[in-house]
Amino acid sequence: MHVLVIGGMGQLGRAFLGVFGAMPGVRTSSWDLPEDDITDPAISDRVVNAKPDLVLNAAAWTNVDGAESNPDAAYASNALGPKHLAEGCRRCGAPLVQISTNEVFAGTPGQFYREYDTPAPSSVYARSKAAGERAVQMTLDQHYIVRIAWLFGQWGNHFPIKIVAAADKYGALRVVDDEFGNPTYTFDVARSVARLVETGRYGIYHLVNEGCASRFEFAREVLARTGRQAIPVEPIKLDTWPRPAPPPKHAVLVNQAGAALGIRLPAWQDALDEYLALEPERFKQVRY
């Protein structure tokens, strides 16, 4: 089985390569910029020529605030790119896993979003990701739309790394307590996608770690688990930090479709422990 990972140098792409590459009978290949540009329509022909049995698209424009001033670039990567990949997959008969985001939802406080709730994206980034979902759905029957949220893992400059760096630099933090999401571990996503594609049940899935948290709660857990519980953390409101693309306040995903197939991800706190154990030097205790 040949699995082609698009965006293989990113944090999720690397997790895909690690998980699928360890599976018996699986051969992986990896495409990424600058050589492999999914915004180029010719990428469809390249997919056909590569003859994959499965394509995992982890490539995306992820600069949420930057998308507001670069909408064409965001849509090219997040909407047209998936369309080109889906066209190539349709021509060669390969299923496509398209990675999407919790930000396609409005994030109404108190609401929890299941797979078939209606998206209502607000930012350019979110609208471009929702457009990518539709492009794949319209082009290819054999697709899995996998929405994730608040990703962290062995690679990338994500929330736990930023929190620890800020704590060590400043000795105190101010963190938003009215933005909620699902902290989600890259390797848990990759492992659950591997189980999902074995079922052959196409559709939309929310593959996030169990439970949800505010940014404030997430930060407190990171600090406590890295020996920094003495660092004072002041809760603040999202409106305190104006951004070009304010995130949805409560875009909390519910894994209903995957759970119906027996695919559940561990609690996010357990996933955080697994991740931190991988990189003890990066998160080693410091004395204050």
N, C-alpha and C positions, 0 to 999 in steps of 0.2 A: 504494500500500500504506500503510495506516494502522497505525502502531506506537504502542501506548499503554504508557508507562513509569510504573509505580507506584513511588513513592518517588523521584521525579525530582530532589529536592533533595539526596539523599545522594551519597556519593562514587561508588558504583557506578552509581546512577541517572543522574548527570551524564555519566559515561563512556558509558552506553548512548545517551543523547541525542546526544552528540557523534559517536559512531560511526554509529548508524543514521540520524541526521539528515544525514550527509554522503553517504548512499547515494542514487544516482539513483532517482527514482520513489518515494521513501519520505517520508511525512509523519509527523512525530512529535507526540505530545501528552504532557503530563506531569501527573500527579496526586500530591499530597502533603498532609500535615497542614498546618494544621488543617481545611482545607476538604474534604479527601478522606480519610475514615477507613475503612480496610478492615475494621475490627471491626464496622462497622454493616452488618447484612444487606442494607440497601438498596443497598449498593455493587454488588450483582449486577445490579440493574435499571439502574444507571448504566452499567455495562459494556455491557449489551445496547444501551442507547440510543446509546452512543458509536460502536458498530459498528466496532470495531477488527478488523484482520486478524491481529494478533499482540499479546499482552499480555506484558510483562516485569515480573515482580514483584520489585523490589529493596527493598521496604519490610519492615521487621522491628523487633522489640524487640531491641536489641543490647547492652543493659546486662546483661552476663552475671551479675555479682554481684548487681545489683539485682533480678534475676528471682527470686532465692531468697526475698526478702521480698515480692515482688509476682507470685506465680505466675499469678493470674487475668489480670493485664494482659499478661504474657508469652504465655500461651496464646491470649488474644484476638487479639493481633497476629500471632503466629507459626503458629497452627494454624487458628483460626476465620477469620482474614482470608484466607489462601490458599484455604480452602474456599469462602468467598463469591465470591472472584474466579473460581475454577474453575467454580462454578455459572453465573456470568454468561457465561464463555467457552463452556461447553457449550451454553447457550441461543442464542448468536449464532454459534457455529461457529468461534471463534478459538482457536488453540493458546495455551498458557500456558507461559512459562518461569518456574519457581519456583526462586529462589536458596536454597540450603541451605548447610550448613557441615560442615567436617571434625569438628566436636565431636560429631556424632551417633555417633561411634565411641568405644570404650573407651580407645583410646590405649595399648594394651599395648606396653611397651618392646620394640623390635626388629621389630614388626609393621608391614607396609605394607598399606594398605587399598584394594582395588579396588571397582568400582562395585556389585557384587552381594554383597559381604561384609555380614554381618548387623549392623545398627546396635546399639549398646549404650550409649545416652546415660546420663550420670550426673547432670548438673546439671539444674535446672529449665529453663534456657535450652536446653540440648541436647535435652531431652525434648520441649520445645515445638516445636523445629525438626523433629525427627523426626515429631512428630504432624502438622505441616504437610505434610511429604512424603506421609504416608499419606492425608491428607485430599484432596490433589490427585489422587493415584493412584486413589482410590476414586470420585472425582467426575467426572473428565475423562479420556477416552482420549488426547486430543491434548495430551500434556504432555511437558515436558522438566524433569527434576529436575537442577539444576546445583549441585554442591557445590564450594565454594571454601574458601580458608584464608588467614589472615594477610594480609588485604587492605591494600594501600597504593596511593596515587595522588595526583592533583592536589588533591583536596579531602579534608577530614576530618582528625581529630587521631589519626593512626595511629602505629605503632611507630617508623619512621624519624624523624618529627618529634619524638616524645617523647624518643628517644635523644639527638638533637642538642641539644634544649633542656636536658636534664639534664646533658649533657657540658659545655655552655657555662656552666651555673649552678654546678655542683659541681666541675668539673675532674677528676673521677674517677667511675667507675661500678662497680656490682655488678650482674651480669646472670646470669640463670638459664642453666645449661648442660645441664640434663637435660629440657628441654621442646623437642620437635622438631615442625616443621611445614613447610609449603610457602609461603614468601613469594610473594605473588601480586599482580600489577599490574592495576589496574582496567581500563585500556585493553586489556590483553591478554585479560582476561575478555570484555569487550564485543566485541572483534574475533572471538574464537573462538565466542561465542554467535551472532554474525551469520553465521558460516560454518555453524554447526550447524543453525540453523533453515532454511537453504537446502536441507539434505539431506532434511528432512521425516522423519527417523528419530527417533521419540520414544523416551524412556527416561531412564535415569539416567546422568549424566556427571560426571566429576571434571575440571574445567577449571582447573588450577593450573599455575603456571610450573614448568618442569622443575627437578628437584633438590629437596633439602630442606636444612634447617639447624636448629641449635639457636638459641634466642634469643641466646645468647652469640655464636655465629658471625654471625648476622644483624647484631647490633650492631657487631661488629668491622668488617664490610664497610661498613656505613653510615659509620662514623667514618673509615675509610681513604679512602673515595670522596669525602668532604667535607673532606679535609685535616686531620682530627683524629686521625690515627693515633698521636699522642703521648699521647693521653688513656689513662691506665691503666684497664684493665677487669678486675675480679676475678670469676672464675666462682663462682657459688653454686648451691645446690640449690633446687629448686622449693619444698620444704617449709620453706625459710627464711622465705618470705613467705606466711603463712597467709591464705587468702581464703575468703569464703563459698562460692564455687563454684570449687574448684581445677580448672584446665584439664587435659585429657588429656595425658599425657606424650609420647606418640608417635603422634598421630593424623595420620600422614603419608599423603597420598592418592597413588594411582597413576592416571594418565590412560591407561586401557586402551581404553575404549569410544570415546572421541573419537579416539585415535590410530589405531584401526582404520578410521576414516573419513578419515584424513589430517589430523586437527586436532591439532596440537601447539603448545604455547606455548613461547616462548623460555626459556632458562635464567634463573633468578630474578636472577642477578647482572647479566645483560644488561638485564633489565627494570628493575632498580634504577638502572642507568646512564641509561636512557632517561628515567625519572621525574626523577632529579636534574637532568638537563639542562634540564628544563622550568622549574625554579624555582631558578636559580642564586643569586638574591639571598637567598632563604630559607636556603640551605645554604652561603653563601659562607664561605671560610676565615676563621678567626680566629687571632690570634697569642697564644701563651701565654708 
